[in-house]
Amino acid sequence: MIGIIGGSGVYDITKKAQKIEKKVIQTPYGKSSEISLFEIDGKKIAFMPRHSGDHSLPPHKINYRANIWGLGHLGVNQIIATNAVGSLKRKIHPGSLVVVDDFIDFTSKREKTFYDDKVVHVDVSHPYCNRLRNQIIANKNTVSKGNLLDKGIYVCCDGPRFESPAEIKMFQKLGGDLVGMTGLPEAILAREKEICYSSICIVSNYGASISPNKLTMDEVFEIMEVKGTELTNLIYKTIESMDEQFDCKCLNALKGASV
């Protein structure tokens, strides 16, 4: 089964589906967000809006462990996530889609592992699944020319506030390309569950001090109105091109990780 986790502005991609079953999974970590089950091109899909369908969950209140555990419980073995982000570089303009390949984690108050009572050191030499990333990138012809970047470093903060100008400058010096609030620990938890995971980030604004304007969530929704269809088409085309049978290192991520 293929999982899709929708970020800000991506609350429903089931419009082409005929039969939709909705579930909330009770997990050892609490309840997951609501999951919609349907099919795309004969493939089973589990779609979850990360912030809930009415955007009622702020980034620091999302139950990341319950969400990933719930998707894994349903049989999801690969996830395409979307994340609304700010750009740390002028050349990465609002409206760009970025298939990120690395991250810097500045979150501090989130449960980041399923292994509190067992010594497990999961490898993140390749933080996002390269097989899945390449499948997304292979469908770049579905988006406007030049609007899809095939790599980028994602900086994740707790939120819910936006970053200060000094923080933005620090992230730039550390090599960050994008900044957001929801990408972690989601990616790591997926790796711990041996689920292939890739993120398509949609740039909604420039970071503080780069942007001449005050940052608001209005920018996210404005960009999604323009680019939402393009993002959804990219996800659909990627899913249609995906093989149901595959081999990937992500599926054996815990091999040699326990002590």
DOMARZA-31800 format. One record per residue: residue in three letters; x, y, z of N, C-alpha, C in turn. Coordinates in steps of 0.02 Angstrom, whole numbers, padded with zeros to 5 digits, always signed. Atoms other than C-alpha are relative to their C-alpha. Example, Ala and Ser with C-alpha at 12.3 -4.5 7.8 and 13.67 -1.06 7.14 Angstrom:
BEGIN
Ala+00045-00059+00000+00615-00225+00390+00045+00060+00000 Ser-00042-00059-00003+00684-00053+00357-00039+00055+00037 
//
This chain:
BEGIN
Met+00042-00060+00000+00000+00000+00000+00044+00062+00000 Ile-00037-00063+00005+00059+00177-00041-00033+00052+00045 Gly+00025-00052-00044+00040+00312+00090+00014+00069-00029 Ile-00010-00070+00018+00017+00497+00052-00016+00042+00062 Ile+00011-00045-00057+00037+00625+00193-00003+00070-00028 Gly+00010-00067+00026-00034+00793+00144+00017+00053+00051 Gly-00017-00055-00044+00040+00950+00219-00050+00057-00007 Ser+00044-00059+00003-00034+01125+00230-00025+00011-00071 Gly+00030-00011+00065-00155+01154+00088-00016-00063-00039 Val+00014+00063+00035-00162+00970+00039-00042-00043+00047 Tyr+00046+00032-00047-00315+00905+00130-00043-00054-00032 Asp+00043+00049+00034-00404+00802-00002+00024-00011-00071 Ile-00021+00016+00068-00334+00715-00155-00040-00060-00026 Thr+00040+00060+00016-00473+00585-00168-00054+00014-00052 Lys+00055-00019+00045-00580+00676-00297-00010-00049-00058 Lys+00006+00048+00055-00543+00546-00431-00020-00070+00025 Ala+00016+00066-00028-00580+00401-00313-00075-00010+00003 Gln+00071+00016-00002-00748+00312-00319-00020-00028+00068 Lys+00015+00029-00065-00744+00209-00160+00052+00023+00051 Ile-00046-00027-00050-00670+00292-00007-00022-00026+00069 Glu+00012+00023-00068-00657+00212+00164+00042+00041+00048 Lys-00037-00042-00047-00607+00320+00312+00011-00037+00065 Lys-00019+00033-00062-00516+00256+00466+00042+00045+00044 Val-00046-00029-00049-00436+00321+00624+00028-00059+00038 Ile-00032+00058-00030-00310+00197+00694+00018+00015+00073 Gln-00022-00004-00070-00291+00172+00881+00068-00034+00005 Thr-00069+00026-00002-00104+00148+00910+00026+00001+00072 Pro-00031-00004-00067+00010+00123+01062+00017+00072+00020 Tyr-00020-00069-00012+00044+00310+01047-00059+00049-00004 Gly+00060-00040+00006-00135+00372+01035-00031-00009-00069 Lys+00035+00007+00063-00251+00397+00888+00037+00036-00057 Ser-00028-00031+00060-00188+00432+00713-00048+00053-00026 Ser+00045-00043+00037-00257+00569+00604-00043-00043-00045 Glu+00045+00039+00042-00401+00514+00493+00034-00019-00066 Ile-00031+00027+00060-00345+00405+00347-00055-00018-00050 Ser+00047+00018+00054-00440+00390+00181+00032-00055-00042 Leu-00024+00057+00039-00421+00223+00091-00037-00001-00068 Phe+00030+00002+00067-00451+00216-00098+00052-00028-00048 Glu-00047+00026+00049-00364+00166-00260+00016+00052-00054 Ile-00022-00039+00058-00265+00254-00395+00033-00049-00048 Asp-00028+00045+00051-00231+00157-00555+00006-00072+00026 Gly+00000+00068-00027-00275-00004-00463+00045-00011+00059 Lys-00045+00006-00058-00151+00031-00323-00035+00026+00063 Lys+00031-00020-00063-00209+00041-00143+00036+00059+00031 Ile-00027-00063-00026-00185+00213-00066-00029+00014+00069 Ala+00021-00025-00066-00192+00277+00113+00020+00073+00005 Phe-00014-00072-00002-00207+00467+00119-00016+00028+00068 Met+00008-00030-00066-00183+00564+00280+00018+00074-00004 Pro-00019-00071-00007-00194+00755+00298+00032+00010+00068 Arg-00040-00004-00061-00059+00789+00427-00031+00045+00053 His+00029-00049-00047-00147+00939+00504-00074-00012+00012 Ser+00071+00017+00002-00318+00854+00490-00034+00039-00056 Gly+00033-00029+00058-00444+00900+00355-00018+00073+00007 Asp+00018-00071-00010-00486+01068+00434+00059+00041+00025 His-00061-00033-00022-00306+01115+00475-00005+00023+00073 Ser+00009-00016-00071-00343+01109+00661+00060-00019+00043 Leu-00058+00022-00039-00178+01029+00715+00061+00042-00018 Pro-00063-00036+00013-00027+01146+00732+00058-00049-00003 Pro-00055+00047+00011+00142+01069+00688+00028-00032+00063 His-00029+00028-00062+00200+01047+00869-00048-00045+00037 Lys+00049+00043-00032+00040+00954+00915-00017-00063-00041 Ile+00012+00060+00041+00041+00824+00776+00029-00061+00033 Asn-00024+00063-00030+00056+00646+00840+00036-00040-00055 Tyr-00038+00031+00054+00192+00592+00721+00008-00075+00008 Arg-00008+00072-00011+00219+00423+00801-00064-00038-00016 Ala+00063+00034+00013+00035+00377+00795-00015-00002-00075 Asn+00013-00003+00072+00023+00432+00613+00040-00051-00039 Ile-00043+00047+00036+00171+00330+00552-00016-00072+00021 Trp+00018+00067-00023+00126+00180+00660-00065-00022-00032 Gly+00064+00016+00029-00052+00187+00595+00005-00018-00073 Leu-00009+00016+00071+00001+00191+00413+00035-00067-00009 Gly-00034+00064+00004+00121+00048+00441-00045-00058+00017 His+00048+00051-00021-00016-00051+00528-00047-00019-00057 Leu+00045+00013+00057-00124-00035+00371+00036-00035-00058 Gly-00038+00032+00052+00016-00107+00265+00036+00047-00047 Val-00036-00048+00041+00092+00052+00196+00075-00015+00003 Asn-00072+00012+00001+00271+00019+00140+00039+00054-00039 Gln-00034-00057+00029+00308+00181+00048-00046+00061+00006 Ile+00037-00061-00014+00255+00360+00084+00027+00058-00043 Ile-00016-00064+00030+00251+00517-00022-00032+00054+00043 Ala+00025-00053-00043+00235+00668+00092+00006+00067-00036 Thr-00007-00068+00024+00206+00851+00052+00011+00045+00060 Asn-00014-00048-00054+00272+00995+00157+00002+00071-00029 Ala-00005-00071+00018+00243+01182+00140+00060+00029+00036 Val-00063-00024-00029+00408+01271+00168+00014+00072-00021 Gly-00028-00064+00019+00497+01437+00164+00067-00011-00033 Ser-00064+00005+00034+00646+01465+00052+00054+00039+00036 Leu-00057-00034-00030+00817+01509+00122+00045+00031-00054 Lys-00041-00025+00054+00885+01555-00050-00044+00034-00052 Arg+00040-00038+00048+00823+01685-00173-00013-00039-00065 Lys+00008+00036+00063+00850+01567-00320-00054-00055+00005 Ile+00055+00048-00008+00722+01445-00245-00062+00041+00015 His+00053-00050-00005+00569+01551-00276-00066-00032+00023 Pro+00066+00025-00017+00391+01533-00208-00034-00033-00061 Gly+00030+00038+00054+00296+01406-00311+00042-00059-00023 Ser-00044+00056+00018+00446+01291-00331-00019-00063+00038 Leu+00007+00065-00032+00430+01106-00292+00070-00029+00008 Val-00067+00026-00014+00583+01026-00210-00005-00070+00029 Val-00003+00068-00025+00614+00840-00188+00063-00004+00044 Val-00058-00008-00045+00727+00856-00035+00039-00065+00007 Asp-00043+00058-00007+00874+00740-00006+00037-00003+00067 Asp-00034+00000-00066+00937+00788+00168-00036+00048+00047 Phe+00033-00044-00049+00885+00876+00328+00047+00021+00055 Ile-00031-00022-00063+00944+00972+00481-00057+00007+00049 Asp+00055+00004-00048+00837+00941+00635+00012+00049+00058 Phe-00002-00047-00056+00809+01088+00753-00061-00007+00045 Thr+00056+00011-00046+00654+01015+00837+00027-00025+00066 Ser-00026+00017-00066+00671+00989+01023-00052-00031+00047 Lys+00051+00022-00048+00504+00942+01104-00044-00055-00029 Arg+00041+00051+00032+00445+00798+00995+00026-00070+00015 Glu-00020+00070-00008+00445+00611+01021+00028-00023-00067 Lys-00035+00011+00064+00572+00559+00890+00015-00072-00017 Thr-00017+00069+00013+00584+00371+00902-00053-00047+00027 Phe+00043+00053-00027+00484+00211+00927+00038-00041+00052 Tyr-00042+00044-00041+00629+00141+01028+00026+00035+00062 Asp-00020-00029-00064+00630+00221+01200+00027-00052+00047 Asp-00019+00053-00047+00656+00053+01285+00044-00053-00031 Lys-00044+00047+00033+00773-00031+01163+00053+00040-00037 Val-00054-00037+00032+00942+00021+01094+00000-00015-00075 Val+00002+00005+00073+00918+00051+00907+00029+00064-00030 His-00032-00058+00033+01028+00165+00801-00012-00006-00075 Val+00017+00007+00071+00945+00182+00631+00045+00045-00042 Asp-00045-00036+00045+01057+00237+00487-00039+00051-00042 Val+00031-00051+00042+01013+00400+00398+00052+00031-00047 Ser-00049-00025+00049+01159+00413+00277-00036+00027-00062 His+00044-00025+00053+01022+00435+00146-00068+00011+00033 Pro+00059-00013-00042+00883+00520+00247-00067-00013-00034 Tyr+00061+00012+00038+00752+00505+00109+00014-00056-00050 Cys-00008+00057+00044+00723+00353+00000+00018+00023-00071 Asn-00022-00021+00067+00823+00380-00160-00039-00033-00056 Arg+00040+00034+00051+00723+00251-00256-00065+00038-00012 Leu+00063-00035+00005+00561+00343-00217+00010+00071-00026 Arg-00016-00067+00025+00641+00514-00246+00008-00001-00076 Asn-00013+00004+00072+00698+00460-00419-00064-00012-00039 Gln+00063+00011+00035+00524+00400-00463-00041+00064-00004 Ile+00034-00065+00002+00452+00570-00417+00033+00045-00053 Ile-00037-00044+00045+00588+00662-00513-00011-00021-00073 Ala+00011+00025+00068+00557+00551-00666-00065+00026-00031 Asn+00065-00026+00024+00383+00630-00679-00002+00076+00001 Lys-00003-00072-00004+00443+00810-00675-00032+00036-00059 Asn+00033-00032+00058+00365+00841-00846-00072+00018+00014 Thr+00068-00018-00018+00198+00856-00756-00005+00069+00032 Val+00000-00067-00031+00251+01022-00677+00031+00050-00048 Ser-00028-00053+00042+00299+01189-00753+00075-00006-00005 Lys-00072+00007+00013+00472+01189-00830+00041+00041+00050 Gly-00045-00034-00047+00607+01231-00703-00027+00006+00070 Asn+00031-00008-00065+00487+01222-00556+00011-00059+00047 Leu-00014+00056-00044+00545+01054-00488+00075-00009+00008 Leu-00071+00009-00016+00714+01042-00402+00010-00069+00029 Asp-00009+00070-00019+00787+00869-00374+00040-00011+00064 Lys-00034+00008-00065+00877+00904-00211-00006+00064+00040 Gly+00003-00058-00044+00877+01019-00062+00007-00023+00072 Ile-00008+00016-00072+00919+01023+00124-00056+00035+00039 Tyr+00059-00023-00036+00766+01041+00235+00019+00011+00074 Val-00011-00016-00071+00785+01129+00404-00068-00002+00035 Cys+00064+00006-00035+00647+01081+00527+00003+00032+00069 Cys+00006-00033-00065+00596+01189+00675-00066-00020+00034 Asp+00060+00019-00036+00465+01162+00810-00062+00040-00020 Gly+00058-00042+00009+00354+01309+00767-00036+00009+00066 Pro+00038-00020+00059+00220+01365+00776+00018+00069-00028 Arg-00020-00066+00025+00303+01535+00757+00045-00008-00061 Phe-00049-00001+00053+00401+01581+00603+00069+00016+00029 Glu-00069-00008-00024+00590+01596+00616+00020+00073+00000 Ser-00025-00069-00003+00683+01755+00662+00051+00011-00056 Pro-00051-00014+00051+00799+01842+00538+00068-00030+00017 Ala-00065+00028-00020+00951+01786+00640+00000-00076-00009 Glu+00004+00072+00010+00891+01606+00636+00006-00017-00074 Ile-00004+00011+00072+00868+01616+00448+00072+00005-00024 Lys-00070-00008+00020+01046+01679+00428+00042-00059+00024 Met-00036+00058-00026+01110+01537+00538-00013-00061-00044 Phe+00018+00058+00042+01016+01406+00435+00034+00005-00068 Gln-00034-00009+00064+01090+01481+00276+00073-00019+00006 Lys-00071+00015-00009+01266+01468+00346+00012-00075+00011 Leu-00006+00072-00011+01234+01287+00395-00012-00040-00064 Gly+00010+00033+00063+01190+01248+00215-00072-00017-00017 Gly+00070+00015+00012+01000+01241+00227-00026+00035-00063 Asp+00033-00028+00058+00893+01272+00074-00072+00020+00014 Leu+00071-00009-00014+00717+01264+00147-00010-00005+00075 Val+00015+00004-00071+00639+01286+00318-00075-00014+00009 Gly+00069+00018-00014+00480+01207+00385-00009-00026+00070 Met+00016+00020-00068+00395+01136+00539-00025-00071+00008 Thr+00034+00064-00005+00329+00963+00498+00038-00060-00028 Gly-00035+00055+00033+00459+00858+00406+00030-00050+00048 Leu-00031+00043-00050+00534+00786+00565-00040+00003+00065 Pro-00036+00064+00009+00527+00669+00656-00033-00048-00050 Glu+00039+00044+00044+00408+00601+00523+00045-00044-00043 Ala-00044+00038+00045+00547+00549+00403+00038-00054+00038 Ile-00038+00048-00039+00646+00463+00541-00044-00056+00025 Leu+00046+00052-00024+00496+00371+00611-00018-00048-00057 Ala+00013+00044+00057+00458+00305+00437+00059-00047-00011 Arg-00060+00042+00007+00638+00242+00425+00001-00055+00053 Glu+00002+00050-00054+00619+00155+00594-00052-00054-00013 Lys+00051+00050+00019+00463+00069+00527+00016-00034-00066 Glu-00023+00030+00063+00561+00020+00371-00049+00014-00058 Ile+00045-00024+00053+00445+00121+00259+00039+00049-00044 Cys-00031-00048+00046+00514+00207+00104-00036+00067+00006 Tyr+00030-00065-00013+00485+00394+00127+00035+00053-00042 Ser-00027-00057+00036+00508+00545+00015-00047+00059+00008 Ser+00041-00060-00010+00447+00724+00030+00006+00046-00061 Ile+00002-00053+00050+00393+00848-00102-00017+00065+00037 Cys+00011-00063-00035+00413+01021-00027-00024+00053-00050 Ile+00024-00055+00042+00313+01165-00100+00017+00066+00035 Val-00024-00063-00029+00390+01336-00071-00056+00052-00003 Ser+00055-00049-00003+00259+01460-00012+00024+00071+00010 Asn-00024-00068-00017+00369+01607+00037+00076-00002+00009 Tyr-00069-00006-00021+00544+01670+00070+00002+00007+00076 Gly-00007-00006-00072+00609+01661+00248+00005+00072+00024 Ala-00006-00067-00030+00612+01810+00367+00068+00030-00018 Ser-00058-00040+00021+00737+01944+00314+00015-00008-00074 Ile-00005+00007+00073+00737+01873+00137-00061+00031-00031 Ser+00063-00028+00024+00555+01917+00112-00009+00071+00024 Pro+00012-00070-00022+00513+02103+00114-00066+00007+00037 Asn+00066-00005-00030+00340+02062+00180-00004-00040+00065 Lys+00014+00038-00060+00272+02000+00346-00023-00070-00020 Leu+00018+00069+00017+00256+01810+00345-00067-00018+00031 Thr+00065+00023-00025+00081+01738+00361-00017-00066-00033 Met+00024+00062+00030-00008+01574+00327-00039+00012-00065 Asp+00036-00016+00061-00104+01665+00190+00041-00018-00062 Glu-00044+00015+00057+00047+01641+00077-00004-00074-00019 Val+00004+00072+00013+00034+01452+00096-00062-00016-00041 Phe+00063+00015+00033-00148+01448+00045-00003+00031-00070 Glu-00001-00032+00066-00120+01570-00099+00041-00041-00050 Ile-00041+00041+00044+00020+01463-00171-00035-00065-00017 Met+00034+00064+00013-00083+01304-00151-00057+00008-00049 Glu+00054-00012+00049-00226+01382-00248+00028-00001-00071 Val-00032-00004+00066-00105+01409-00393+00034-00066-00018 Lys-00043+00057+00015+00008+01257-00377-00027-00067+00024 Gly+00027+00062-00029-00103+01129-00288-00015-00053-00052 Thr+00017+00048+00053-00165+01047-00448+00064-00031-00030 Glu-00064+00024+00027+00013+01034-00514+00032-00051+00048 Leu-00028+00045-00050+00071+00952-00352-00039-00066+00001 Thr+00041+00060+00000-00075+00830-00352+00012-00042-00062 Asn-00014+00036+00062-00043+00784-00534+00067-00036+00003 Leu-00065+00031-00008+00139+00749-00493-00005-00063+00043 Ile+00009+00058-00044+00087+00632-00352-00036-00056-00037 Tyr+00038+00051+00037-00041+00542-00460+00043-00033-00054 Lys-00041+00028+00052+00080+00520-00605+00055-00045+00028 Thr-00051+00040-00032+00214+00456-00488-00028-00067+00022 Ile+00031+00062-00022+00096+00329-00412-00016-00046-00058 Glu+00015+00041+00059+00040+00270-00584+00062-00034-00028 Ser-00062+00028+00027+00222+00239-00630+00036-00047+00048 Met-00034+00039-00052+00268+00149-00468-00014-00075-00008 Asp+00007+00073-00002+00297-00039-00459-00025-00021+00068 Glu+00025+00026-00064+00199-00132-00326+00051-00046+00032 Gln-00054+00043-00025+00343-00256-00309+00066+00036-00009 Phe-00064-00035+00005+00510-00177-00269+00046-00022+00056 Asp-00050+00014-00051+00670-00201-00171+00034+00065+00018 Cys-00029-00063-00021+00743-00061-00068+00034-00008+00068 Lys-00036+00003-00063+00868-00036+00073-00043+00024+00059 Cys+00043-00024-00054+00733+00056+00172-00038-00057+00034 Leu+00038+00056-00026+00643-00110+00195+00040-00041+00049 Asn-00045+00035-00047+00794-00174+00294+00039+00050+00041 Ala-00035-00055-00034+00836-00013+00386+00024-00019+00070 Leu-00018+00018-00069+00846-00098+00556+00051-00056+00003 Lys-00051+00053+00002+00967-00232+00500+00066+00027+00027 Gly-00062-00024-00031+01119-00208+00612-00007+00062+00041 Ala+00011-00063-00037+01038-00059+00700-00007-00012+00075 Ser+00011+00015-00071+01004-00147+00866+00065-00020+00034 Val-00059+00017-00040+01133-00167+01004-00022-00045+00057 
//
